Amino acid sequence: MPAWTIAEFDPATATPDVWRRYHAYRRARAIESDPDDPVVPDAVFEQGWRDERLDHDWAYHEAVVEADGQVVATFGSEAPKPGTPDYANNGHMMFSSAAVLEPWRRQGIGRAWLRHVLAWMPETGATTLTASAHEPDGRAFLRWLAGEPKQLLRYSRTDFRTLDWTMVQRWVDEAAGRAPGHTLEIHTHRLPEALWEEYCAARTEQMRHIPRDGLDMGDWVFDAGDLRDFYRQLDTYAADHHVIWVRDPAGRIVAITDVGYYPHQPHRVQQFFTGVHPDARGLGLGKWVKARMLQVVRDAYADRDIHWVRTDNATTNAPMLAINERLGFREYRVRGIYQVHRDQIAERLGV
Ligand SMILES: CC(C)(COP(=O)(O)OP(=O)(O)OC[C@H]1O[C@@H](n2cnc3c(N)ncnc32)[C@H](O)[C@@H]1OP(=O)(O)O)[C@@H](O)C(=O)NCCC(=O)NCCS
């Protein structure tokens, strides 16, 4: 095998020639990791990535590994910058990932990624690498590095073509009796800007209650700036975002769900966050928002051929999984999330 070389990669300045090699790698990698999914078109992918970099709250790094004039592996990382809203709770974290095309594995490229992680960490003061994998090689590598996963995330999907629409309607109808005085609101395509602050505050509060299992991770802030960044990217992807929430009799948003639809994934709807505030649990609000959202999706995409709705949950999230199971969601794959302190990375590398 010829020797490989590592170069920093910047999606804002990469030349067309570098992009061409990058896209060839991306397609080869997609066959390994997500063979059922369509690949994002090149121009959309490039712009989507450049959009992401406009969020200046995060420090990003990217590198490509090349051999024989081809990209054979990539590394990337992101970490909250000091002074930004998430730094106080999560400044210790660096999220990073690496992928090596199969023929190039077990030759030390993964170790080279870890050396880059150690070099990138001081920029923000991060001390803990968080990385995840669903493929056997990735899980084995991360177990070698970090031990057992700190959390398991279950990707489940339900077959939209065989959904039990009678039950869905029943869940919607039950709400009047179980949650009197509560009102449901639907916002399709984009949430109007006047509602951003209120929605983001409710979502930030509810995200605090997502199970974290063994993860060393504090609360995250989701503010109007984050929503603006998200919408910039959705615009690039020509994607839709639908939000449903429920207000309690005092007018407080106590249940939320949102989904996305990306035209390059024509057969799939992505479920994002669903949360019911702990004070409002046991009233059937989780079933109500999820069931009503499925009806919204059915109406919005009546002229499309939706096969799947995808959702991702901690394997310990019993209440959410129970609702999802009843809607026909079944496990598709499980991803392990691993964490490791920089001292242990250095020890593994012998540096
Ligand atoms: C994870 C991945 C990046 C590792 O890349 P790599 O270049 O093969 O890793 P290295 O050659 O540097 O391996 C370093 C050590 O990790 C361990 N390791 C790596 N792959 C392993 C495997 N499949 N089984 C058991 N141990 C493994 C070994 O101890 C290895 O050292 P050794 O070869 O001297 O025994 C690669 O398997 C991959 O691309 N997987 C798919 C993407 C993914 O899941 N990424 C997860 C990380 S975010």
The ligand as a Tripos MOL2 file, in Angstrom:
@<TRIPOS>MOLECULE
LIG
   48    50     1     0     0
SMALL
NO_CHARGES

@<TRIPOS>ATOM
      1 C1        -12.7710    3.5000   13.5400 C.3       1 LIG1
      2 C2        -11.7980    3.6250   12.3560 C.3       1 LIG1
      3 C3        -11.7290    5.1030   11.9760 C.3       1 LIG1
      4 C4        -10.4210    3.1390   12.8360 C.3       1 LIG1
      5 O1         -9.4800    3.4080   11.8220 O.3       1 LIG1
      6 P1         -8.1450    2.5230   11.6150 P.3       1 LIG1
      7 O2         -7.2510    3.3230   10.7540 O.co2     1 LIG1
      8 O3         -8.4960    1.1500   11.1740 O.co2     1 LIG1
      9 O4         -7.5670    2.4490   13.1190 O.3       1 LIG1
     10 P2         -6.0480    2.0880   13.5350 P.3       1 LIG1
     11 O5         -5.3850    1.2810   12.4740 O.co2     1 LIG1
     12 O6         -5.3210    3.3420   13.9120 O.co2     1 LIG1
     13 O7         -6.3020    1.2070   14.8400 O.3       1 LIG1
     14 C5         -5.7690    1.5200   16.1180 C.3       1 LIG1
     15 C6         -6.0930    0.3830   17.0760 C.3       1 LIG1
     16 O8         -7.5060    0.3230   17.2920 O.3       1 LIG1
     17 C7         -7.9110   -1.0520   17.4980 C.3       1 LIG1
     18 N1         -8.8380   -1.4360   16.4200 N.ar      1 LIG1
     19 C8         -9.0900   -0.7650   15.2770 C.ar      1 LIG1
     20 N2        -10.0040   -1.3960   14.5360 N.ar      1 LIG1
     21 C9        -10.3360   -2.5140   15.1940 C.ar      1 LIG1
     22 C10       -11.2150   -3.5810   14.9340 C.ar      1 LIG1
     23 N3        -11.9570   -3.6100   13.8200 N.pl3     1 LIG1
     24 N4        -11.3060   -4.5870   15.8420 N.ar      1 LIG1
     25 C11       -10.5760   -4.5520   16.9730 C.ar      1 LIG1
     26 N5         -9.7030   -3.5560   17.2730 N.ar      1 LIG1
     27 C12        -9.5850   -2.5470   16.4030 C.ar      1 LIG1
     28 C13        -6.6300   -1.8790   17.4170 C.3       1 LIG1
     29 O9         -6.1160   -1.9960   18.7450 O.3       1 LIG1
     30 C14        -5.7500   -1.0020   16.5700 C.3       1 LIG1
     31 O10        -4.3790   -1.2360   16.7760 O.3       1 LIG1
     32 P3         -3.6510   -2.4940   16.0420 P.3       1 LIG1
     33 O11        -4.0630   -2.4940   14.5930 O.co2     1 LIG1
     34 O12        -2.1960   -2.1770   16.2150 O.co2     1 LIG1
     35 O13        -4.0970   -3.7120   16.7450 O.co2     1 LIG1
     36 C15       -12.2690    2.7370   11.1680 C.3       1 LIG1
     37 O14       -12.5250    1.4280   11.6140 O.3       1 LIG1
     38 C16       -13.5290    3.2240   10.4870 C.2       1 LIG1
     39 O15       -13.4510    4.0640    9.6020 O.2       1 LIG1
     40 N6        -14.7200    2.7330   10.8760 N.am      1 LIG1
     41 C17       -15.9780    3.2180   10.3090 C.3       1 LIG1
     42 C18       -16.2960    4.6290   10.7770 C.3       1 LIG1
     43 C19       -16.5230    4.6570   12.2600 C.2       1 LIG1
     44 O16       -17.2430    3.8760   12.8070 O.2       1 LIG1
     45 N7        -15.8860    5.6030   12.9480 N.am      1 LIG1
     46 C20       -15.9560    5.6450   14.3950 C.3       1 LIG1
     47 C21       -15.0040    6.6090   14.9530 C.3       1 LIG1
     48 S1        -15.8430    8.1830   15.0220 S.3       1 LIG1
@<TRIPOS>BOND
     1     1     2 1
     2     2     3 1
     3     2     4 1
     4     2    36 1
     5     4     5 1
     6     5     6 1
     7     6     7 2
     8     6     8 1
     9     6     9 1
    10     9    10 1
    11    10    11 2
    12    10    12 1
    13    10    13 1
    14    13    14 1
    15    14    15 1
    16    15    16 1
    17    15    30 1
    18    16    17 1
    19    17    18 1
    20    17    28 1
    21    18    19 ar
    22    18    27 ar
    23    19    20 ar
    24    20    21 ar
    25    21    22 ar
    26    21    27 ar
    27    22    23 1
    28    22    24 ar
    29    24    25 ar
    30    25    26 ar
    31    26    27 ar
    32    28    29 1
    33    28    30 1
    34    30    31 1
    35    31    32 1
    36    32    33 2
    37    32    34 1
    38    32    35 1
    39    36    37 1
    40    36    38 1
    41    38    39 2
    42    38    40 1
    43    40    41 1
    44    41    42 1
    45    42    43 1
    46    43    44 2
    47    43    45 1
    48    45    46 1
    49    46    47 1
    50    47    48 1
@<TRIPOS>SUBSTRUCTURE
     1 LIG1         1 GROUP 0 **** ****
